[in-house]
Amino acid sequence: MSDEMELVKGTENPFRDVGLADPDSKLIKADLAAEIIRVLREHGLSGVEAARRAGVQEADISRIRNADLARFTIDRLVKVLNRLDVTLEVTLEVHARAPDAPPIRNIGAR
């Protein structure tokens, strides 16, 4: 077995690269959570104090810190940031899917 590793260039969205459903939503939520974590660290906020300021349960802050974001909507993460005195500026870029891109999979939809 060779010790060499193959370098594979991914896209800007690792969730898409590994074939997860709703990769754009997952990336937005991860970016928002990373910003929440940055603010908490910057201000030295404990879970209890962060939860009080953000108007959520301490367990929610723990979930955000652990990147367990399944229970969170994008809207809810934005509200947490707003309650931590962060104002967001969102820039949206829309691109057509490349002709050679794999088809969009709809996992679990009915």
Backbone as a ProteinNet text record, in pm:
[ID]
protein_1_A
[PRIMARY]
MSDEMELVKGTENPFRDVGLADPDSKLIKADLAAEIIRVLREHGLSGVEAARRAGVQEADISRIRNADLARFTIDRLVKVLNRLDVTLEVTLEVHARAPDAPPIRNIGAR
[TERTIARY]
83.7	0	88.2	54.8	131.2	89	187.1	158.4	118.8	120.3	84.3	-66.1	-102.6	-243.9	-274.5	-390.1	-433.2	-499.1	-460.4	-519.6	-636.8	-752.9	-873	-923.1	-942.7	-992	-1144.3	-1197.3	-1341.6	-1396.3	-1524.4	-1588.6	-1585.8	-1655.6	-1665.7	-1765.1	-1833.6	-1933.2	-1900.8	-1840	-1804.3	-1926.1	-2040.4	-2161.6	-2206.3	-2188.3	-2219	-2116.9	-1991	-1883.8	-1905.7	-1965.2	-1986.5	-2126.6	-2206.5	-2336.7	-2449.7	-2439.2	-2547.4	-2666	-2784.2	-2904.3	-2898.3	-2956.4	-2963.5	-2827.4	-2728.7	-2593.9	-2584.1	-2660.8	-2651.9	-2704.7	-2815	-2870	-2773.5	-2713.6	-2617.8	-2497.6	-2450.6	-2336.5	-2372.8	-2489.1	-2532.8	-2543.2	-2603.9	-2617.7	-2480.5	-2387.8	-2253.3	-2182.5	-2196.9	-2135.4	-2194.5	-2326.5	-2391.2	-2346.7	-2339.5	-2295.5	-2150.7	-2066.1	-1926.6	-1918.9	-2003.1	-2005.1	-2055.4	-2156.6	-2205.2	-2092.7	-2022.8	-1912.5	-1803.6	-1772.8	-1671.3	-1712	-1839.9	-1889.2	-1882.4	-1921.8	-1917.6	-1775	-1680.4	-1539.4	-1487.2	-1517.9	-1469.9	-1515.4	-1636.5	-1692.2	-1677.1	-1615.4	-1592.8	-1721.3	-1825.1	-1955	-1964.2	-2011.8	-2039.9	-2167.8	-2194.7	-2318.7	-2441	-2437.6	-2551.4	-2574.4	-2467.8	-2482.2	-2520.2	-2460	-2492.8	-2639.7	-2687.4	-2828	-2920.9	-2885.6	-2968.3	-2977.1	-2862.6	-2860.9	-2932.8	-2917.5	-2974.4	-3119.7	-3168.9	-3308.4	-3334	-3233.8	-3247.4	-3206	-3221.8	-3179.8	-3027.9	-2968.7	-2824.8	-2788.1	-2877.6	-2852.1	-2841.2	-2915.2	-2905.9	-2767.6	-2714.1	-2578.7	-2478.1	-2495.6	-2407.9	-2417.7	-2539	-2557.1	-2486.4	-2498.3	-2431.6	-2280.8	-2229.1	-2083.8	-2034.3	-2120.9	-2083.7	-2123.3	-2169	-2211.7	-2321.9	-2405.7	-2522.8	-2640.1	-2653.2	-2742.4	-2873.9	-2901.9	-3023.1	-3151.1	-3150.4	-3270.3	-3287.3	-3191.8	-3193.3	-3231.1	-3310.9	-3336.3	-3237.9	-3223	-3138.4	-3192	-3322.7	-3387.1	-3356.1	-3361.6	-3336.4	-3191.7	-3096.6	-2956	-2932.8	-3000.9	-2990.7	-3043.5	-3154.8	-3211.3	-3113.8	-3045.8	-2946.8	-2837.4	-2786.9	-2684.3	-2735	-2855.9	-2912.8	-2922.5	-2963.5	-2976.9	-2841.4	-2735.4	-2598.5	-2539	-2626.4	-2588.3	-2501.8	-2529.1	-2460.1	-2559.8	-2520.2	-2602.1	-2541.9	-2626.6	-2580	-2599.2	-2506.7	-2521.9	-2505.7	-2608.1	-2608.8	-2594.2	-2504.5	-2487.7	-2525.4	-2609.2	-2657.2	-2606.6	-2547.6	-2505.1	-2577.4	-2640.3	-2713	-2640.9	-2613.4	-2543.1	-2621.1	-2623.7	-2683.8	-2593.5	-2656.4	-2580.9	-2503.2	-2378.8	-2294.6	-2354.2	-2345	-2403.6	-2348	-2222.2	-2162.8	-2178.4	-2251.1	-2273	-2368	-2347.6	-2439.1	-2580.3	-2680.4	-2817.8	-2842.3	-2932.4	-2968.3	-3049	-3006.6	-3077	-3175	-3292.9	-3393.4	-3410.6	-3336.9	-3334.7	-3445.7	-3528.9	-3630.7	-3754.3	-3763.9	-3883	-3996.9	-4116.8	-4233.7	-4322.9
-117.6	0	124	219.3	341.8	442.1	519.4	623.3	754.4	757	879.7	902.1	1028.5	1064.2	1142.7	1118	1191.5	1320.6	1431.2	1560.7	1583.5	1603.4	1625.4	1765.3	1844.1	1979.9	1976	2032.5	2038.8	2172.6	2188.6	2315.5	2403.2	2513.7	2600.6	2545.6	2436.1	2380.1	2233.2	2205.2	2066.7	1976	2033	1952.1	1900.5	1980.3	1936.3	1832.7	1856.6	1766.2	1622.7	1607.7	1472.7	1421.4	1497.4	1448.7	1458.9	1548.3	1562.8	1638.4	1610.1	1681.1	1825.2	1918	2060	2119.6	2104.2	2150.3	2300.9	2379.5	2524.6	2568.5	2510.4	2542.4	2501.5	2385.1	2337.9	2431.6	2480.3	2571.3	2704.9	2757.6	2883.5	2866.2	2756.6	2732.8	2717.8	2649.8	2633.4	2768.1	2852.1	2985	3070.1	3064.8	3140.6	3089.9	2958.6	2900.7	2939.7	2939.1	2979.7	3124.4	3208.8	3349.3	3361.6	3284.3	3285.1	3243	3136.7	3086.9	3193.2	3261.4	3368.2	3478	3519.2	3625.4	3580.5	3456.1	3405.8	3405.7	3363.9	3361.7	3503.6	3590.1	3728.3	3799.2	3769.7	3834.7	3749.9	3631.9	3545.7	3501.5	3477.8	3442.2	3293.8	3266.8	3128.8	3084.9	2956.1	2905.4	2966.7	2983.9	3040.4	3185.2	3264.5	3406.1	3421.5	3340.6	3347.2	3313.2	3210.4	3170.2	3281	3343.5	3452	3567.2	3606.9	3718.5	3684	3559.4	3518.9	3475.1	3458.4	3416.8	3272.9	3187	3043.7	2964.6	2834.9	2747.2	2727.9	2701.7	2675.8	2556.2	2457.1	2339.9	2381.3	2485.7	2534.1	2592.2	2665.6	2720.4	2606.2	2504.2	2387.4	2319.9	2306	2244.8	2327.1	2458	2544.3	2526.7	2527.7	2511.7	2375.8	2275.5	2141.3	2116.3	2221.8	2212.3	2108.6	2091.7	2004.3	2094.3	2120.3	2226.2	2176.4	2047.9	1991.6	2056.1	2098.5	2157.1	2306.1	2363.8	2507.7	2540.6	2643.9	2699.6	2814.2	2853.9	2969.2	3091.1	3107.5	3221.2	3223.8	3109.8	3103.7	3140.1	3094.5	3129.3	3278.9	3337.7	3481.7	3555.9	3510.1	3574.3	3566.9	3454.5	3441.9	3546.9	3558.7	3659.3	3800.6	3830.5	3963.5	3992.2	3892.9	3911.9	3923.7	3882.6	3901	4030.6	4119.9	4252.7	4246	4149.1	4137.5	4169.3	4256.1	4287.6	4215.2	4149.3	4074.1	4154.1	4137	4187.3	4066	4035.4	3914.5	3951.7	3884.1	3899.3	3766.1	3770.8	3649.5	3643.7	3531.4	3506.7	3382	3391.3	3278.5	3235.6	3107	3052.1	2934.2	2923.5	2806.1	2686.7	2572.1	2449.3	2417.1	2377.8	2342.9	2223.2	2222.7	2112.3	1975.2	1969.9	1840.8	1806.9	1889.9	1863.7	1745.8	1669.4	1556.6	1608	1527.6	1572	1598.7	1689.8	1720.9	1604.8	1554.7	1443.2	1497.2	1441.5	1481.1	1363.5	1367	1254.5	1271.9	1173	1170.9	1254.9	1314.5	1395.1	1303.4	1347.3	1266.5	1343.9
0	0	0	-80.9	-93.1	14.5	62.6	161	94.8	-37.7	-108.4	-103.6	-91.7	-89.5	-216.6	-270.2	-387.9	-342.4	-400.9	-369.8	-464.2	-406.8	-485.9	-455.1	-560.6	-541.3	-533.6	-426.9	-408.8	-455.2	-436	-468.3	-343.9	-349.2	-231.9	-130.3	-165	-74.8	-46.9	68.8	99.6	115.6	151.8	165.3	28.5	-74	-210.6	-255.6	-220.4	-263.3	-215.4	-97.5	-44.6	-71.7	-148.3	-193.2	-92.5	5.1	102.6	42.4	93	49.8	101.2	28.4	65.7	101.6	14.4	49.5	69.4	-5.7	9.6	145.9	189.8	322	431.8	416.6	517	526.2	412.2	412.2	477.6	447.7	509.2	660.5	704.8	848.2	914.6	849.4	905.1	916.2	814.4	817.9	930.3	947.3	1054.8	1191.3	1207.2	1334.2	1364.3	1262.9	1281.9	1329.6	1276.4	1319.2	1462.6	1499.3	1638	1732.1	1697.1	1779.5	1791.7	1681.9	1684.7	1782	1776.9	1865.1	2011.4	2038.1	2175	2229.2	2145.4	2188.1	2207.6	2111.8	2116.5	2243.9	2288.3	2407.1	2533.5	2520.7	2635.7	2705	2626.3	2683.7	2717.9	2836.4	2876.1	2805.9	2811.9	2753.4	2816.4	2947.2	3019.8	2977.3	2975.1	2938.7	2791.8	2705.2	2562.7	2540.3	2608.1	2594	2642.6	2753.2	2806.4	2705.8	2653	2557	2427.5	2383.2	2253.8	2263.9	2385.5	2402.9	2364.5	2386.7	2356.7	2480.1	2473.8	2582.4	2577.1	2691.9	2696	2607.7	2600.1	2514.3	2367.1	2327.8	2189.7	2161.2	2257.2	2240	2229.8	2310.8	2304.5	2168.2	2115.6	1983.1	1875.7	1883.7	1785.3	1795.8	1916.7	1935.9	1885.5	1887.4	1840.3	1695	1626.8	1486.5	1466.8	1567.2	1558.5	1519.2	1390.2	1342.3	1285.3	1296.3	1235.7	1289.8	1414.6	1475.3	1444.9	1376.2	1352.1	1208.7	1193.9	1060.8	1039.9	916.4	886.9	960.5	957.7	1023.6	1173.2	1236.4	1380.7	1412.4	1331.3	1353	1332.7	1235.2	1213.2	1335.8	1391.4	1511.3	1628.2	1644.4	1751.4	1731.3	1610.3	1582.6	1610.9	1566.9	1590.8	1740.1	1817.2	1962.7	2031.1	1961.6	2011.7	1957.8	1910.6	1858.6	1733.4	1647	1518.7	1408.8	1319	1202.5	1082.9	1006.8	890.3	763.2	673.5	537.2	447.1	370.9	289.5	143.1	75.2	-68.3	-131.7	-231.4	-295.6	-438.5	-473.1	-610.3	-658.7	-773.1	-829.5	-956.5	-966.1	-1081.9	-1137.1	-1268	-1330.6	-1304	-1289	-1266.9	-1393.6	-1378.3	-1492.4	-1565.3	-1699.5	-1776.6	-1738.6	-1694.1	-1659.8	-1511.2	-1437.4	-1294	-1277.7	-1172.1	-1149.1	-1122.3	-1151.5	-1127.8	-979.9	-953.4	-815.7	-760.9	-645.7	-584.9	-482.1	-480.3	-383.3	-288.5	-178.7	-85.2	17	30	133.6	104.1	-12	-44.3	-83.9	-55.7	-91.8	-184
[MASK]
++++++++++++++++++++++++++++++++++++++++++++++++++++++++++++++++++++++++++++++++++++++++++++++++++++++++++++++

